[in-house]
Amino acid sequence: MKKIVSVFLLAIIFACSSSNREIYIKYKDLSEGGQWNASDEIFFKVNVEDVAATYELKFFFRCLEGFQYKNMNIKVTQISPSKIEEVKEYSLKVFGEEGEILGEELGSIYDSETVVETSKKFDESGVYIFKVESNMSVNVIKNALELGLAVTKSE
């Protein structure tokens, strides 16, 4: 079921795109059984060819009903093709102040998206690795299903 929903949502995203600006979009499963352990790392490999362009970075977070936090805090280590590391922390918004889902709801599955950078520049062409870790104050995040990353050329 989870895979079907992922494929369906990715198809919608691609169908709604008005141009060929997306250079990368992918979801990754988190820990088995809907838990994201503090020791788990998620890796995304993004090939950047146009260093003159600016990019938008967006994270998607998919969780189950019962997710207990308003935000999902993550630590992202960007590793350039020449192995230079840059670490940033982001807070992915899941629920609003009144407890409302800030995204799409499909049954008991919630999808949220958070733009974390709107004018990202890459210094060199090649494959960048984005290593993502939970940056929450607990060791196990329950009801967490998937994390996604989209890299899109800015207009």
N, C-alpha and C positions, 0 to 999 in steps of 0.2 A: 504494500500500500504506500509506504513512504517513498519508494522509488518511483511509483506512478505519479504521485503528487509532485515530486521533484522534476520529472520529465515534463509534466504538464505546465508547471510554472515557468520553467526555462523556455518552453515553446512560446508561451504568452509573451515573455520578455522579448524574445527575438522577433516575434510577429509585430509587436508594438513599436519596435525600433524604426525610426524614420530614416536612418542613415547607417553607414557602415562604421560607426565610431567605436563600437566595442572591440577591444583587442583581447579581452579575457573575461570569462564568466564561468565559475565552477563552484559547485557545492561539494563539501566533504562531510562524511559521516563522523559524528563524534563518538565517544566511547560506546561500547556495546551496552544495550539495555537502557538507553536514554540517560546515561550519566556521563558527565565530562569530569574526569579526574584531573586534579591539579598537575599531575606529572605528564599528562598527555599533551602532545604537540601536533598541530595541524600544519601541513606544508602546501603552499601554492607556488607553482612555477610559472612566471609570466615573462613571455618574450617581448621585449621592448625594442622596436626598430627605429622609431622616430623620436630622437632626443630633442628636436626643436619644438615639439608639441607639448602642451600641458594636458594633464590627465585628471580625471575624477576617480577617486577610490571610494568604493561603497562596499560595506559588509552586510550580508544577510544572516539572520539568525532565525533558526526554526526550532520551536520548542513545543512541548505538550501543555495542555491545560493543566494547571497546578504548578507551573513554573513560579517560583516564589519571589523573584526579584524584579524591580522596575527596569533595571539596566543589567546588561551583561558586560562586565569589564574585561578587556583583553589587553595583552601585551603583544605587540607585533615587532618582530625583528626582521628588517629588510636587509637582505644580503645581495650586494651588487655583483655583476659578473666578475669584477676584480676582487671580490670577497670583502669589501668594505661593509661593515655592519652599522645600521642605524636603528635605534630602538625607540618606539613610540607607544604610548598608552591611549586607548580609546574606550569610550563608554557607549555601547550599543543600546539604544533605547528600545525597550520592549513594551512597557506599559506607561500610560500617562499618569498625571497626578490623581485622577479619580479612579485609577485602576483599569481604564479602558485600553484595549490592545491598540498599539500604534502600528498597524499593518493590516494584514489579511488574516481572516479566520476561516478555516475549512474544517468544520467539525471540531475536534479537540486538538487540532494542530494550528499553531500560530506562526505566522511569518512576519518578521519585521525587517526593515532595511534602514541603514544609517549611512549617510554620506559622511566620510571622515576627512576627506581632503577634496578640494575643488580645483586647485591649481598646482597639482603635483608635477614636479619636473624630475626627469631622470637624467643623470649625468653621462651615462654611457649606454650604448646599445648592447643587447644581449639578454640573457635569461637572469631575471631577478627572482630570488626566493623570498617568500614571505612566510616566516615561521610564526604561528599564532599560538599563544598559551592563554589559559584562563588567568585572570588577574583579580579573582574574587578572594574574599577573606576566608573562604571555606575550602576544604580539600576536595569535596565532591559536589558538583552541580547536578541536581536531579532534574529530570524532565527536559533535558537538552538533547536535540536530535542532530542538527546539522549546522554547519557554518559555511557561508559562501562569500566569495570575493568577486567583485566586478571592477575592471579597469577600463575606463572609457575615455576617449579623446575628448577634451573640452571643446566647446564650440567657439 
